[in-house]
Amino acid sequence: MTPDPRKEHAVALHLDDVTVTVPDGDDTLTILDRARLAVAPGELVTITGASGSGKSTLLAVAGLLRRPTSGEVTVADRPTAALRGRDRTALRRDSIAIVFQAAQVFPSLTAVQQLELVAHIRGELDGAARRRARDLLDLLGLGGRADQLPGHLSGGERQRVGIARALMGEPAVLLADEPTAALDPQRAREVMELLAAETRRRGLATVVVIHDPAHLDLADRSYVLHGGALQPATAAVPSP
């Protein structure tokens, strides 16, 4: 599949001066401090940082799962600060996919049914969607496992099912929160290589939070989240 030419010059994901604060006793704790990030279609960006540095919060904001205290999040060329209710939900459903640390597959659904569920939620489950689900699993090396329940799949296979499910909705933005943390080094590398390949194949704007710097070579750009702000990974960051 070649990238959609309509996406070539679009703003896929842009966080502009995003700040997130929470109450902390009589004080206020700043989790994100005017964080800025721009990701173009076809780019894979990795983010590392110490535990508790705000990486998951940043992904939640980028995924429209959490509103920032201030700042703007633009997804697929649409500013979201003023979006409410159904409009915000529809944009998240149609333009954003999230891959979690644990695959979070449904134990009673086969691999292919996990993908078909996406089409069902969107009201698009037909013969073409069913074929696309099997084609995706085949592309990700799971063609022979399509009718298996998660309990019969390895951890790496379940994570690939999670990635295939994320791709099923043809998103503009793909967010992954430590998708390799529970995998051995070989399977972790395979999953990261898969994410990189599909990012470029489909023209996705992909942000991956990772804990293992061994995979930074697969990224177009890498950042460290420190002090609430994103800094290039090559920059020296004081130890927490």
VENPE-V447013 format. One record per pair of residues at least 6 apart in sequence whose ideal C-beta (glycine too) atoms are under 7 Angstrom apart, sorted by sequence separation. I is the first residue (numbers start at 1). J is the second residue. If there is no record, write none. Layout:
BEGIN
i->I j->J
i->I j->J
END
This chain:
BEGIN
i->39 j->45
i->49 j->55
i->60 j->66
i->74 j->80
i->119 j->125
i->137 j->143
i->198 j->204
i->216 j->222
i->231 j->237
i->21 j->28
i->22 j->29
i->61 j->68
i->72 j->79
i->73 j->80
i->199 j->206
i->223 j->230
i->224 j->231
i->21 j->29
i->47 j->55
i->80 j->88
i->83 j->91
i->106 j->114
i->109 j->117
i->145 j->153
i->150 j->158
i->153 j->161
i->166 j->174
i->180 j->188
i->183 j->191
i->223 j->231
i->21 j->30
i->22 j->31
i->57 j->66
i->64 j->73
i->72 j->81
i->105 j->114
i->116 j->125
i->137 j->146
i->223 j->232
i->224 j->233
i->21 j->31
i->119 j->129
i->223 j->233
i->19 j->30
i->20 j->31
i->47 j->58
i->62 j->73
i->64 j->75
i->80 j->91
i->180 j->191
i->195 j->206
i->222 j->233
i->226 j->237
i->20 j->32
i->61 j->73
i->134 j->146
i->145 j->157
i->179 j->191
i->180 j->192
i->19 j->32
i->78 j->91
i->116 j->129
i->195 j->208
i->224 j->237
i->18 j->32
i->19 j->33
i->116 j->130
i->19 j->34
i->142 j->157
i->64 j->80
i->75 j->91
i->17 j->34
i->18 j->35
i->116 j->133
i->216 j->233
i->115 j->133
i->142 j->160
i->17 j->36
i->76 j->95
i->141 j->160
i->142 j->161
i->176 j->195
i->15 j->35
i->16 j->36
i->75 j->95
i->140 j->160
i->159 j->179
i->15 j->36
i->75 j->96
i->112 j->133
i->115 j->136
i->15 j->37
i->32 j->54
i->112 j->134
i->115 j->137
i->142 j->164
i->196 j->218
i->31 j->54
i->35 j->58
i->140 j->163
i->192 j->215
i->14 j->38
i->64 j->88
i->140 j->164
i->159 j->183
i->188 j->212
i->32 j->57
i->112 j->137
i->174 j->199
i->193 j->218
i->13 j->39
i->31 j->57
i->32 j->58
i->111 j->137
i->189 j->215
i->192 j->218
i->12 j->39
i->64 j->91
i->137 j->164
i->155 j->182
i->156 j->183
i->12 j->40
i->64 j->92
i->136 j->164
i->155 j->183
i->12 j->41
i->63 j->92
i->179 j->208
i->174 j->204
i->180 j->210
i->181 j->211
i->10 j->41
i->111 j->142
i->136 j->167
i->156 j->187
i->160 j->191
i->163 j->194
i->167 j->198
i->173 j->204
i->178 j->209
i->64 j->96
i->136 j->168
i->155 j->187
i->159 j->191
i->163 j->195
i->173 j->205
i->174 j->206
i->175 j->207
i->176 j->208
i->177 j->209
i->178 j->210
i->180 j->212
i->8 j->41
i->63 j->96
i->171 j->204
i->172 j->205
i->176 j->209
i->178 j->211
i->7 j->41
i->111 j->145
i->112 j->146
i->156 j->190
i->160 j->194
i->63 j->98
i->111 j->146
i->112 j->147
i->133 j->168
i->156 j->191
i->167 j->202
i->32 j->68
i->110 j->146
i->20 j->57
i->34 j->71
i->110 j->147
i->111 j->148
i->3 j->41
i->110 j->148
i->3 j->42
i->110 j->149
i->20 j->61
i->107 j->149
i->111 j->153
i->18 j->61
i->107 j->150
i->107 j->151
i->105 j->150
i->15 j->62
i->114 j->161
i->118 j->165
i->122 j->169
i->20 j->68
i->21 j->69
i->13 j->62
i->19 j->68
i->20 j->69
i->115 j->164
i->119 j->168
i->18 j->68
i->19 j->69
i->111 j->161
i->115 j->165
i->118 j->168
i->19 j->70
i->114 j->165
i->118 j->169
i->19 j->71
i->18 j->71
i->105 j->158
i->115 j->168
i->17 j->71
i->140 j->194
i->16 j->71
i->18 j->73
i->103 j->158
i->15 j->71
i->16 j->72
i->103 j->159
i->105 j->161
i->105 j->162
i->15 j->73
i->103 j->161
i->104 j->162
i->103 j->162
i->14 j->74
i->13 j->75
i->11 j->74
i->99 j->162
i->12 j->76
i->99 j->163
i->10 j->76
i->11 j->77
i->10 j->77
i->99 j->166
i->98 j->166
i->97 j->166
i->97 j->167
i->97 j->169
i->97 j->171
i->96 j->171
i->95 j->171
i->101 j->177
i->95 j->172
i->96 j->173
i->97 j->174
i->98 j->175
i->99 j->176
i->100 j->177
i->101 j->178
i->95 j->173
i->101 j->179
i->96 j->175
i->99 j->179
i->101 j->181
i->102 j->182
i->101 j->182
i->76 j->172
i->75 j->173
i->63 j->175
i->62 j->175
i->59 j->175
i->59 j->177
i->56 j->177
i->62 j->207
i->59 j->207
i->59 j->209
i->44 j->195
i->44 j->196
i->55 j->209
i->44 j->199
i->42 j->199
i->42 j->200
i->12 j->172
i->13 j->173
i->47 j->207
i->12 j->173
i->42 j->203
i->45 j->206
i->41 j->203
i->43 j->205
i->44 j->206
i->45 j->207
i->46 j->208
i->47 j->209
i->48 j->210
i->41 j->204
i->43 j->206
i->48 j->211
i->41 j->205
i->44 j->208
i->46 j->210
i->7 j->172
i->40 j->205
i->48 j->213
i->39 j->205
i->58 j->225
i->39 j->207
i->46 j->215
i->46 j->216
i->55 j->225
i->54 j->225
i->53 j->225
i->46 j->219
i->53 j->226
i->44 j->218
i->45 j->219
i->54 j->228
i->44 j->219
i->45 j->220
i->49 j->224
i->44 j->220
i->45 j->221
i->46 j->222
i->47 j->223
i->48 j->224
i->49 j->225
i->43 j->220
i->49 j->226
i->45 j->223
i->47 j->225
i->48 j->233
i->50 j->240
i->13 j->205
i->12 j->205
i->35 j->228
i->37 j->230
i->13 j->207
i->33 j->227
i->35 j->229
i->36 j->230
i->33 j->228
i->34 j->229
i->35 j->230
i->7 j->203
i->32 j->228
i->33 j->229
i->31 j->228
i->30 j->228
i->3 j->202
i->4 j->203
i->1 j->201
i->3 j->203
i->1 j->202
END
